[in-house]
Amino acid sequence: MIVVVKIGTSSITDQQGEIALGAVEKLCSEVAALRSEGRRVVIVTSGAIAAGLPALGLAGARPTDLETLQAISAVGQSRLMRVYDDFLGRHGLVGGQVLLAPLDFFHRQQYLHARGTLGRLLDLGVVPVVNENDAVADDEIRWGDNDRLAALVSNLVSADLLVLLTDTPGILSADPRLDESASLIEEIVQIDHELERIAGGSGTERGSGGMATKLAAAKIAAWSGVRVVIAAAGRHGVLAGALAGTAGVGTVVRPRDRRMSARKLWIAFAVEASGTILVDDGARRAVVERQTSLLPAGVVGVEGKFDADDAVEISDAAGRVFAKGLVQLGSEEMRFAAGRRTGELPEGMPHEVVHRDDLVTLP
């Protein structure tokens, strides 16, 4: 069994941005307990930027410009990894740093390399410690969280369980800062818009994720066939409880029966849509029921401005989004091609708006 454990910045750093040694020690101790039972464990950790701030005398307000954030993360990452190495070593475990970027999941060859490396580390008995490659890639810093990365890593290693550790007991029925009657939602069968509304936004200054990103990550993992538990990092024996399915350990999100490929997970959930393509009922049926590519003839409208290879949402004439994909035409070309049959297109123009290999139907 493979378990992926993600811990956020707010759970492993103090108010000054320093690494909270006790929190990392607790996590490594619980990881060691799982390893002693024969489980393979991957840690996905945030905290590089937060750990780098005090080292550079920048404790306090978090800078916002990209180059400064990248420089801070480069300084903080080595400090963060040193702490993990020390505490894992006390249990006779070896940690291995793995820095990943979005393209490692998007491009097939890089995906295979990343999967091979993580798999070999696990075979060697290493505990991979994964983080975003913040120092050189801007997409992750723009996301600002590791939750979706953890979900994609779960798919990458074919994990059985993803534990998202946070500073609250799990997904609550309301914001406890506004509603004293808020209670833990112990199980989620399917994530819907109401749950996403309840999840809200980021909850802390040091952390940049929040329940909304955890719910989005849980959706990705569930579509990968991975069970998810969102739970409090400070809870005693939280990893063992999540693995055992202990009642009240956190919020459990049930997995879907069918696993989706990493590439389509990326398209569906990790890439922001740059626009929307509206299609007629015939095109909708072809995409959903026959799983064909989307052709220009079925397009009735284009919203937004986008380039070829950007992600777009696909909706029916009533505005209901039912698919998402990587478009082969820019928005201006798309407006020209809309409604035209293949024979009416200029020479050299792609015959497919979105190829079926780059197309994901959504619930």
Contacts in CASP RR format, 6 or more apart in sequence:
PFRMAT RR
TARGET T0000
AUTHOR 0000-0000-0000
METHOD contacts of the structure
MODEL  1
MIVVVKIGTSSITDQQGEIALGAVEKLCSEVAALRSEGRRVVIVTSGAIA
AGLPALGLAGARPTDLETLQAISAVGQSRLMRVYDDFLGRHGLVGGQVLL
APLDFFHRQQYLHARGTLGRLLDLGVVPVVNENDAVADDEIRWGDNDRLA
ALVSNLVSADLLVLLTDTPGILSADPRLDESASLIEEIVQIDHELERIAG
GSGTERGSGGMATKLAAAKIAAWSGVRVVIAAAGRHGVLAGALAGTAGVG
TVVRPRDRRMSARKLWIAFAVEASGTILVDDGARRAVVERQTSLLPAGVV
GVEGKFDADDAVEISDAAGRVFAKGLVQLGSEEMRFAAGRRTGELPEGMP
HEVVHRDDLVTLP
1 38 0 8 1.000
1 39 0 8 1.000
1 40 0 8 1.000
1 160 0 8 1.000
1 161 0 8 1.000
2 39 0 8 1.000
2 40 0 8 1.000
2 41 0 8 1.000
2 42 0 8 1.000
2 122 0 8 1.000
2 157 0 8 1.000
2 158 0 8 1.000
2 159 0 8 1.000
2 160 0 8 1.000
2 161 0 8 1.000
3 34 0 8 1.000
3 39 0 8 1.000
3 40 0 8 1.000
3 41 0 8 1.000
3 42 0 8 1.000
3 159 0 8 1.000
3 160 0 8 1.000
3 161 0 8 1.000
3 162 0 8 1.000
3 163 0 8 1.000
3 239 0 8 1.000
3 243 0 8 1.000
4 41 0 8 1.000
4 42 0 8 1.000
4 44 0 8 1.000
4 150 0 8 1.000
4 153 0 8 1.000
4 154 0 8 1.000
4 157 0 8 1.000
4 159 0 8 1.000
4 161 0 8 1.000
4 162 0 8 1.000
4 163 0 8 1.000
4 226 0 8 1.000
5 27 0 8 1.000
5 31 0 8 1.000
5 41 0 8 1.000
5 42 0 8 1.000
5 43 0 8 1.000
5 44 0 8 1.000
5 162 0 8 1.000
5 163 0 8 1.000
5 165 0 8 1.000
5 239 0 8 1.000
6 43 0 8 1.000
6 44 0 8 1.000
6 45 0 8 1.000
6 46 0 8 1.000
6 146 0 8 1.000
6 147 0 8 1.000
6 149 0 8 1.000
6 150 0 8 1.000
6 162 0 8 1.000
6 163 0 8 1.000
6 164 0 8 1.000
6 165 0 8 1.000
6 217 0 8 1.000
7 23 0 8 1.000
7 27 0 8 1.000
7 43 0 8 1.000
7 44 0 8 1.000
7 45 0 8 1.000
7 46 0 8 1.000
7 165 0 8 1.000
7 233 0 8 1.000
8 45 0 8 1.000
8 46 0 8 1.000
8 47 0 8 1.000
8 146 0 8 1.000
8 165 0 8 1.000
8 166 0 8 1.000
8 207 0 8 1.000
8 209 0 8 1.000
8 233 0 8 1.000
9 46 0 8 1.000
9 47 0 8 1.000
9 49 0 8 1.000
9 50 0 8 1.000
9 204 0 8 1.000
9 206 0 8 1.000
9 207 0 8 1.000
9 208 0 8 1.000
10 166 0 8 1.000
10 167 0 8 1.000
10 203 0 8 1.000
10 204 0 8 1.000
10 206 0 8 1.000
10 207 0 8 1.000
11 23 0 8 1.000
11 165 0 8 1.000
11 166 0 8 1.000
11 167 0 8 1.000
11 233 0 8 1.000
11 234 0 8 1.000
12 19 0 8 1.000
12 20 0 8 1.000
12 23 0 8 1.000
12 24 0 8 1.000
12 27 0 8 1.000
12 45 0 8 1.000
12 46 0 8 1.000
12 47 0 8 1.000
12 233 0 8 1.000
13 19 0 8 1.000
13 20 0 8 1.000
13 47 0 8 1.000
13 50 0 8 1.000
13 51 0 8 1.000
13 206 0 8 1.000
14 20 0 8 1.000
15 206 0 8 1.000
16 54 0 8 1.000
16 59 0 8 1.000
16 60 0 8 1.000
17 50 0 8 1.000
17 51 0 8 1.000
17 53 0 8 1.000
17 54 0 8 1.000
17 59 0 8 1.000
17 60 0 8 1.000
17 206 0 8 1.000
18 51 0 8 1.000
18 54 0 8 1.000
18 59 0 8 1.000
19 47 0 8 1.000
19 50 0 8 1.000
19 51 0 8 1.000
19 79 0 8 1.000
19 80 0 8 1.000
19 83 0 8 1.000
21 83 0 8 1.000
21 87 0 8 1.000
23 233 0 8 1.000
23 234 0 8 1.000
24 83 0 8 1.000
24 84 0 8 1.000
24 87 0 8 1.000
25 87 0 8 1.000
26 233 0 8 1.000
26 234 0 8 1.000
27 43 0 8 1.000
27 87 0 8 1.000
27 165 0 8 1.000
27 233 0 8 1.000
28 84 0 8 1.000
28 87 0 8 1.000
28 88 0 8 1.000
28 90 0 8 1.000
28 91 0 8 1.000
28 93 0 8 1.000
29 87 0 8 1.000
29 91 0 8 1.000
30 237 0 8 1.000
30 238 0 8 1.000
30 239 0 8 1.000
30 240 0 8 1.000
31 41 0 8 1.000
31 43 0 8 1.000
31 88 0 8 1.000
31 91 0 8 1.000
31 93 0 8 1.000
31 127 0 8 1.000
31 239 0 8 1.000
32 88 0 8 1.000
32 91 0 8 1.000
32 92 0 8 1.000
32 93 0 8 1.000
33 239 0 8 1.000
33 240 0 8 1.000
34 41 0 8 1.000
34 239 0 8 1.000
34 240 0 8 1.000
34 243 0 8 1.000
35 41 0 8 1.000
35 91 0 8 1.000
35 93 0 8 1.000
35 127 0 8 1.000
39 243 0 8 1.000
40 122 0 8 1.000
40 125 0 8 1.000
41 127 0 8 1.000
42 118 0 8 1.000
42 122 0 8 1.000
42 127 0 8 1.000
42 128 0 8 1.000
42 130 0 8 1.000
42 153 0 8 1.000
42 157 0 8 1.000
42 159 0 8 1.000
43 84 0 8 1.000
43 127 0 8 1.000
43 128 0 8 1.000
43 129 0 8 1.000
43 130 0 8 1.000
44 130 0 8 1.000
44 131 0 8 1.000
44 146 0 8 1.000
44 149 0 8 1.000
44 150 0 8 1.000
44 153 0 8 1.000
45 80 0 8 1.000
45 84 0 8 1.000
45 129 0 8 1.000
45 130 0 8 1.000
45 131 0 8 1.000
45 146 0 8 1.000
46 131 0 8 1.000
46 145 0 8 1.000
46 146 0 8 1.000
46 207 0 8 1.000
47 76 0 8 1.000
47 80 0 8 1.000
47 131 0 8 1.000
48 72 0 8 1.000
48 73 0 8 1.000
48 76 0 8 1.000
48 77 0 8 1.000
48 80 0 8 1.000
48 131 0 8 1.000
48 132 0 8 1.000
48 134 0 8 1.000
49 62 0 8 1.000
49 69 0 8 1.000
49 72 0 8 1.000
49 73 0 8 1.000
49 76 0 8 1.000
49 134 0 8 1.000
50 206 0 8 1.000
50 207 0 8 1.000
51 76 0 8 1.000
51 77 0 8 1.000
51 79 0 8 1.000
51 80 0 8 1.000
52 58 0 8 1.000
52 72 0 8 1.000
52 73 0 8 1.000
52 75 0 8 1.000
52 76 0 8 1.000
52 79 0 8 1.000
53 59 0 8 1.000
53 60 0 8 1.000
53 62 0 8 1.000
53 72 0 8 1.000
55 75 0 8 1.000
55 76 0 8 1.000
55 79 0 8 1.000
56 71 0 8 1.000
56 72 0 8 1.000
56 75 0 8 1.000
58 72 0 8 1.000
62 205 0 8 1.000
62 206 0 8 1.000
63 69 0 8 1.000
63 72 0 8 1.000
66 138 0 8 1.000
66 141 0 8 1.000
69 134 0 8 1.000
69 141 0 8 1.000
70 134 0 8 1.000
70 135 0 8 1.000
70 136 0 8 1.000
70 138 0 8 1.000
70 141 0 8 1.000
71 135 0 8 1.000
73 134 0 8 1.000
73 135 0 8 1.000
73 141 0 8 1.000
74 134 0 8 1.000
74 135 0 8 1.000
77 97 0 8 1.000
77 99 0 8 1.000
77 131 0 8 1.000
77 134 0 8 1.000
77 135 0 8 1.000
80 131 0 8 1.000
81 97 0 8 1.000
81 129 0 8 1.000
84 95 0 8 1.000
84 129 0 8 1.000
85 95 0 8 1.000
88 94 0 8 1.000
88 95 0 8 1.000
88 127 0 8 1.000
89 95 0 8 1.000
93 127 0 8 1.000
94 125 0 8 1.000
94 126 0 8 1.000
94 127 0 8 1.000
95 126 0 8 1.000
95 127 0 8 1.000
95 128 0 8 1.000
95 129 0 8 1.000
96 121 0 8 1.000
96 126 0 8 1.000
96 127 0 8 1.000
96 128 0 8 1.000
96 129 0 8 1.000
97 129 0 8 1.000
97 131 0 8 1.000
98 114 0 8 1.000
98 117 0 8 1.000
98 118 0 8 1.000
98 121 0 8 1.000
98 128 0 8 1.000
98 129 0 8 1.000
98 130 0 8 1.000
98 131 0 8 1.000
99 130 0 8 1.000
99 131 0 8 1.000
99 132 0 8 1.000
99 133 0 8 1.000
99 135 0 8 1.000
100 114 0 8 1.000
100 130 0 8 1.000
100 131 0 8 1.000
100 132 0 8 1.000
100 133 0 8 1.000
100 149 0 8 1.000
100 153 0 8 1.000
101 132 0 8 1.000
101 133 0 8 1.000
101 136 0 8 1.000
101 137 0 8 1.000
101 139 0 8 1.000
101 140 0 8 1.000
102 137 0 8 1.000
102 139 0 8 1.000
102 140 0 8 1.000
102 266 0 8 1.000
102 270 0 8 1.000
103 110 0 8 1.000
103 137 0 8 1.000
104 110 0 8 1.000
104 111 0 8 1.000
104 113 0 8 1.000
104 114 0 8 1.000
105 111 0 8 1.000
105 114 0 8 1.000
105 152 0 8 1.000
105 156 0 8 1.000
105 262 0 8 1.000
105 263 0 8 1.000
105 265 0 8 1.000
105 266 0 8 1.000
105 270 0 8 1.000
106 263 0 8 1.000
106 266 0 8 1.000
108 263 0 8 1.000
111 156 0 8 1.000
111 262 0 8 1.000
111 263 0 8 1.000
114 156 0 8 1.000
115 156 0 8 1.000
115 157 0 8 1.000
118 128 0 8 1.000
118 130 0 8 1.000
118 153 0 8 1.000
118 156 0 8 1.000
118 157 0 8 1.000
119 157 0 8 1.000
121 128 0 8 1.000
122 128 0 8 1.000
122 157 0 8 1.000
130 149 0 8 1.000
130 150 0 8 1.000
130 153 0 8 1.000
131 146 0 8 1.000
132 140 0 8 1.000
132 141 0 8 1.000
132 143 0 8 1.000
132 144 0 8 1.000
132 146 0 8 1.000
132 149 0 8 1.000
133 140 0 8 1.000
134 140 0 8 1.000
134 141 0 8 1.000
140 149 0 8 1.000
143 213 0 8 1.000
144 208 0 8 1.000
144 209 0 8 1.000
145 207 0 8 1.000
145 208 0 8 1.000
145 209 0 8 1.000
145 210 0 8 1.000
145 213 0 8 1.000
147 164 0 8 1.000
147 209 0 8 1.000
147 210 0 8 1.000
147 213 0 8 1.000
147 214 0 8 1.000
147 216 0 8 1.000
147 217 0 8 1.000
148 213 0 8 1.000
148 216 0 8 1.000
148 217 0 8 1.000
148 220 0 8 1.000
148 269 0 8 1.000
148 270 0 8 1.000
150 162 0 8 1.000
150 164 0 8 1.000
150 217 0 8 1.000
150 221 0 8 1.000
151 162 0 8 1.000
151 217 0 8 1.000
151 218 0 8 1.000
151 220 0 8 1.000
151 221 0 8 1.000
151 224 0 8 1.000
151 226 0 8 1.000
151 265 0 8 1.000
151 269 0 8 1.000
152 220 0 8 1.000
152 262 0 8 1.000
152 265 0 8 1.000
152 266 0 8 1.000
152 270 0 8 1.000
153 159 0 8 1.000
154 162 0 8 1.000
154 221 0 8 1.000
154 224 0 8 1.000
154 226 0 8 1.000
155 220 0 8 1.000
155 221 0 8 1.000
155 224 0 8 1.000
155 226 0 8 1.000
155 259 0 8 1.000
155 260 0 8 1.000
155 262 0 8 1.000
155 265 0 8 1.000
156 262 0 8 1.000
159 226 0 8 1.000
160 226 0 8 1.000
160 227 0 8 1.000
161 226 0 8 1.000
161 227 0 8 1.000
161 228 0 8 1.000
161 229 0 8 1.000
161 242 0 8 1.000
161 243 0 8 1.000
162 217 0 8 1.000
162 218 0 8 1.000
162 221 0 8 1.000
162 226 0 8 1.000
162 227 0 8 1.000
162 228 0 8 1.000
162 229 0 8 1.000
163 228 0 8 1.000
163 229 0 8 1.000
163 231 0 8 1.000
163 238 0 8 1.000
163 239 0 8 1.000
163 242 0 8 1.000
164 214 0 8 1.000
164 217 0 8 1.000
164 218 0 8 1.000
164 228 0 8 1.000
164 229 0 8 1.000
164 230 0 8 1.000
164 231 0 8 1.000
165 231 0 8 1.000
165 232 0 8 1.000
165 233 0 8 1.000
165 234 0 8 1.000
165 238 0 8 1.000
166 210 0 8 1.000
166 211 0 8 1.000
166 214 0 8 1.000
166 230 0 8 1.000
166 231 0 8 1.000
166 232 0 8 1.000
166 233 0 8 1.000
167 204 0 8 1.000
167 232 0 8 1.000
167 233 0 8 1.000
167 234 0 8 1.000
168 176 0 8 1.000
168 211 0 8 1.000
168 232 0 8 1.000
169 184 0 8 1.000
169 231 0 8 1.000
169 232 0 8 1.000
169 235 0 8 1.000
169 248 0 8 1.000
169 250 0 8 1.000
170 184 0 8 1.000
170 185 0 8 1.000
170 211 0 8 1.000
170 230 0 8 1.000
170 231 0 8 1.000
170 232 0 8 1.000
170 250 0 8 1.000
170 251 0 8 1.000
171 184 0 8 1.000
171 185 0 8 1.000
171 188 0 8 1.000
171 195 0 8 1.000
171 198 0 8 1.000
171 199 0 8 1.000
171 211 0 8 1.000
171 214 0 8 1.000
171 215 0 8 1.000
171 230 0 8 1.000
171 251 0 8 1.000
172 182 0 8 1.000
172 183 0 8 1.000
172 184 0 8 1.000
172 185 0 8 1.000
172 198 0 8 1.000
173 179 0 8 1.000
173 181 0 8 1.000
173 182 0 8 1.000
173 183 0 8 1.000
173 184 0 8 1.000
173 185 0 8 1.000
173 198 0 8 1.000
174 181 0 8 1.000
174 182 0 8 1.000
174 198 0 8 1.000
175 182 0 8 1.000
175 198 0 8 1.000
175 200 0 8 1.000
176 182 0 8 1.000
184 248 0 8 1.000
184 250 0 8 1.000
184 251 0 8 1.000
185 195 0 8 1.000
185 251 0 8 1.000
186 247 0 8 1.000
186 248 0 8 1.000
186 250 0 8 1.000
186 251 0 8 1.000
186 252 0 8 1.000
187 251 0 8 1.000
187 252 0 8 1.000
187 253 0 8 1.000
187 254 0 8 1.000
188 195 0 8 1.000
188 218 0 8 1.000
188 251 0 8 1.000
188 252 0 8 1.000
188 253 0 8 1.000
188 254 0 8 1.000
189 254 0 8 1.000
190 254 0 8 1.000
190 363 0 8 1.000
191 215 0 8 1.000
191 218 0 8 1.000
191 219 0 8 1.000
191 222 0 8 1.000
191 253 0 8 1.000
195 215 0 8 1.000
196 212 0 8 1.000
196 215 0 8 1.000
198 211 0 8 1.000
199 210 0 8 1.000
199 211 0 8 1.000
199 212 0 8 1.000
199 214 0 8 1.000
199 215 0 8 1.000
200 210 0 8 1.000
200 211 0 8 1.000
200 212 0 8 1.000
201 209 0 8 1.000
201 210 0 8 1.000
201 211 0 8 1.000
201 212 0 8 1.000
201 213 0 8 1.000
202 208 0 8 1.000
202 209 0 8 1.000
202 210 0 8 1.000
202 212 0 8 1.000
202 213 0 8 1.000
203 209 0 8 1.000
203 210 0 8 1.000
203 211 0 8 1.000
204 210 0 8 1.000
211 230 0 8 1.000
214 230 0 8 1.000
216 269 0 8 1.000
217 228 0 8 1.000
218 228 0 8 1.000
218 230 0 8 1.000
218 253 0 8 1.000
219 253 0 8 1.000
219 269 0 8 1.000
220 265 0 8 1.000
220 268 0 8 1.000
220 269 0 8 1.000
220 270 0 8 1.000
221 227 0 8 1.000
221 228 0 8 1.000
221 253 0 8 1.000
221 255 0 8 1.000
222 228 0 8 1.000
222 253 0 8 1.000
222 254 0 8 1.000
222 255 0 8 1.000
222 256 0 8 1.000
223 256 0 8 1.000
223 259 0 8 1.000
223 260 0 8 1.000
223 265 0 8 1.000
223 268 0 8 1.000
223 269 0 8 1.000
224 255 0 8 1.000
224 259 0 8 1.000
224 260 0 8 1.000
224 265 0 8 1.000
225 255 0 8 1.000
225 256 0 8 1.000
225 257 0 8 1.000
225 258 0 8 1.000
225 259 0 8 1.000
226 255 0 8 1.000
227 252 0 8 1.000
227 253 0 8 1.000
227 254 0 8 1.000
227 255 0 8 1.000
228 252 0 8 1.000
228 253 0 8 1.000
228 255 0 8 1.000
229 242 0 8 1.000
229 245 0 8 1.000
229 249 0 8 1.000
229 250 0 8 1.000
229 251 0 8 1.000
229 252 0 8 1.000
229 253 0 8 1.000
230 250 0 8 1.000
230 251 0 8 1.000
230 253 0 8 1.000
231 238 0 8 1.000
231 242 0 8 1.000
231 249 0 8 1.000
231 250 0 8 1.000
231 251 0 8 1.000
232 238 0 8 1.000
232 250 0 8 1.000
235 249 0 8 1.000
238 249 0 8 1.000
240 246 0 8 1.000
241 249 0 8 1.000
242 249 0 8 1.000
242 250 0 8 1.000
245 252 0 8 1.000
260 268 0 8 1.000
260 360 0 8 1.000
264 360 0 8 1.000
267 311 0 8 1.000
267 324 0 8 1.000
267 325 0 8 1.000
267 326 0 8 1.000
267 358 0 8 1.000
267 359 0 8 1.000
267 360 0 8 1.000
268 324 0 8 1.000
268 360 0 8 1.000
268 362 0 8 1.000
271 311 0 8 1.000
271 326 0 8 1.000
272 311 0 8 1.000
273 311 0 8 1.000
273 312 0 8 1.000
273 313 0 8 1.000
273 324 0 8 1.000
274 304 0 8 1.000
274 305 0 8 1.000
274 306 0 8 1.000
274 307 0 8 1.000
274 310 0 8 1.000
274 311 0 8 1.000
274 312 0 8 1.000
275 302 0 8 1.000
275 303 0 8 1.000
275 304 0 8 1.000
275 305 0 8 1.000
275 306 0 8 1.000
275 310 0 8 1.000
275 312 0 8 1.000
275 313 0 8 1.000
275 331 0 8 1.000
276 302 0 8 1.000
276 303 0 8 1.000
276 304 0 8 1.000
276 312 0 8 1.000
276 313 0 8 1.000
276 314 0 8 1.000
276 315 0 8 1.000
276 321 0 8 1.000
277 294 0 8 1.000
277 299 0 8 1.000
277 301 0 8 1.000
277 302 0 8 1.000
277 303 0 8 1.000
277 312 0 8 1.000
277 313 0 8 1.000
277 314 0 8 1.000
277 315 0 8 1.000
277 327 0 8 1.000
277 334 0 8 1.000
277 353 0 8 1.000
277 354 0 8 1.000
278 299 0 8 1.000
278 300 0 8 1.000
278 301 0 8 1.000
278 302 0 8 1.000
278 303 0 8 1.000
278 315 0 8 1.000
278 316 0 8 1.000
278 317 0 8 1.000
278 319 0 8 1.000
279 287 0 8 1.000
279 294 0 8 1.000
279 298 0 8 1.000
279 299 0 8 1.000
279 300 0 8 1.000
279 314 0 8 1.000
279 315 0 8 1.000
279 316 0 8 1.000
279 317 0 8 1.000
280 298 0 8 1.000
280 300 0 8 1.000
280 316 0 8 1.000
280 317 0 8 1.000
281 316 0 8 1.000
281 317 0 8 1.000
282 298 0 8 1.000
283 294 0 8 1.000
283 295 0 8 1.000
283 297 0 8 1.000
283 298 0 8 1.000
283 299 0 8 1.000
284 316 0 8 1.000
284 322 0 8 1.000
286 292 0 8 1.000
286 294 0 8 1.000
286 295 0 8 1.000
287 294 0 8 1.000
287 314 0 8 1.000
287 322 0 8 1.000
287 323 0 8 1.000
287 359 0 8 1.000
287 361 0 8 1.000
288 322 0 8 1.000
288 323 0 8 1.000
288 361 0 8 1.000
291 356 0 8 1.000
291 361 0 8 1.000
292 356 0 8 1.000
293 352 0 8 1.000
293 353 0 8 1.000
293 354 0 8 1.000
293 355 0 8 1.000
293 356 0 8 1.000
293 359 0 8 1.000
294 314 0 8 1.000
294 323 0 8 1.000
294 352 0 8 1.000
294 353 0 8 1.000
294 354 0 8 1.000
294 359 0 8 1.000
295 342 0 8 1.000
295 351 0 8 1.000
295 352 0 8 1.000
295 353 0 8 1.000
296 329 0 8 1.000
296 334 0 8 1.000
296 337 0 8 1.000
296 338 0 8 1.000
296 339 0 8 1.000
296 340 0 8 1.000
296 341 0 8 1.000
296 342 0 8 1.000
296 345 0 8 1.000
296 351 0 8 1.000
296 353 0 8 1.000
297 339 0 8 1.000
297 340 0 8 1.000
297 341 0 8 1.000
297 342 0 8 1.000
298 338 0 8 1.000
298 339 0 8 1.000
299 334 0 8 1.000
299 337 0 8 1.000
299 338 0 8 1.000
299 339 0 8 1.000
299 353 0 8 1.000
300 317 0 8 1.000
300 338 0 8 1.000
300 339 0 8 1.000
301 335 0 8 1.000
301 338 0 8 1.000
302 331 0 8 1.000
302 334 0 8 1.000
302 335 0 8 1.000
302 338 0 8 1.000
304 331 0 8 1.000
305 331 0 8 1.000
306 312 0 8 1.000
306 327 0 8 1.000
306 330 0 8 1.000
306 331 0 8 1.000
307 330 0 8 1.000
307 331 0 8 1.000
308 327 0 8 1.000
308 328 0 8 1.000
308 329 0 8 1.000
308 330 0 8 1.000
308 333 0 8 1.000
309 326 0 8 1.000
309 327 0 8 1.000
309 328 0 8 1.000
310 326 0 8 1.000
310 327 0 8 1.000
310 330 0 8 1.000
311 324 0 8 1.000
311 325 0 8 1.000
311 326 0 8 1.000
311 327 0 8 1.000
312 324 0 8 1.000
312 325 0 8 1.000
312 326 0 8 1.000
312 327 0 8 1.000
312 354 0 8 1.000
313 321 0 8 1.000
313 323 0 8 1.000
313 324 0 8 1.000
314 321 0 8 1.000
314 322 0 8 1.000
314 323 0 8 1.000
314 324 0 8 1.000
314 325 0 8 1.000
314 354 0 8 1.000
314 359 0 8 1.000
315 321 0 8 1.000
315 322 0 8 1.000
316 322 0 8 1.000
321 362 0 8 1.000
322 361 0 8 1.000
322 362 0 8 1.000
323 359 0 8 1.000
323 360 0 8 1.000
323 361 0 8 1.000
323 362 0 8 1.000
324 359 0 8 1.000
324 360 0 8 1.000
324 362 0 8 1.000
325 354 0 8 1.000
325 358 0 8 1.000
325 359 0 8 1.000
325 360 0 8 1.000
326 354 0 8 1.000
326 355 0 8 1.000
326 358 0 8 1.000
327 334 0 8 1.000
327 353 0 8 1.000
327 354 0 8 1.000
328 350 0 8 1.000
328 352 0 8 1.000
328 353 0 8 1.000
328 354 0 8 1.000
328 355 0 8 1.000
329 337 0 8 1.000
329 349 0 8 1.000
329 350 0 8 1.000
329 353 0 8 1.000
333 349 0 8 1.000
334 353 0 8 1.000
337 345 0 8 1.000
337 349 0 8 1.000
337 353 0 8 1.000
342 351 0 8 1.000
345 351 0 8 1.000
END
